[in-house]
Amino acid sequence: MIWDNDFAVSVIPDLLQGLQVTVEITLLGTLIAAVLGLALAILRRLAIPVVSHTASFVIVFIRGTPLLVQAYCAFFVLPAYGVSADAFVTGAVVIGINYSAYMAEVYRSGIEGVHTGQWEACTALGLPPVRIWGRIILPQALRMVVPMLGNYLIQMFKDSAVLSAITVVELLATAQAIGSSNFRYLEPLTIAALLFLLISYPSSRLVNRLERRYAPQH
């Protein structure tokens, strides 16, 4: 099959619409993952065995099951129990919950990286838990984990292609639809790959800069 410039140019607008959906679902999923992951990390550290063990189990369960299986269950199984949403919302929630387990581990590493003396000082001063976490521990922990969170953002952007399996019309699904309707896959899939690269490569470079900036000073 020979590359057709006219056909390639004609499909770019549709692919850009698919890219917009991919970006939107990535940003929404990242927001869900960041908030839920932080909650799981904090719950895991609470001195309440039932809560901490439950949070640990949730993290292990989510990380131990494939994103595609989770997406299928959410989109095809949950509606039978009265829980349903459109493909876009389901996809964003599923990918957000999936990545929350990984981000929870990132937050945990940042929290554990806070010097023990900080915790001891808070205890000695009798500070309330809300102030300890909000004003002392989390600001230090988040600064250390920003680059790692950025890596997961890039990974989520690429993994959003999995959601085409539950009819989310993102970039890959758009390219496949164009290919099947025109019996030409070379141009749409190649352009889709280039669009993924166009977003992910500069983002990875930015994350590398953040890693150098926030690297521990020895």
Buried (B, 14 or more C-beta within 10 A) or exposed (E): EEEBEEBBEEBBEBBEBBBEBBBBBBBBBBEBBBEBBBBBBBBBBEEEEEBBEBBBEBBEEBBEEEBBEBBBEBBEEEEEEEEEBEBBBBBBBBBBBBBBBBBBBBBBBBBEEBEEEEBEEBEEEEBEEEEBBEEBBBEBBBEBBBBBBBBBBBBBBBBBBBBBBBEBBBBBBBBBBBBEEBEBBBBBBEBBEEBBEEBBEEBEEEBEEBBEEBEEEE
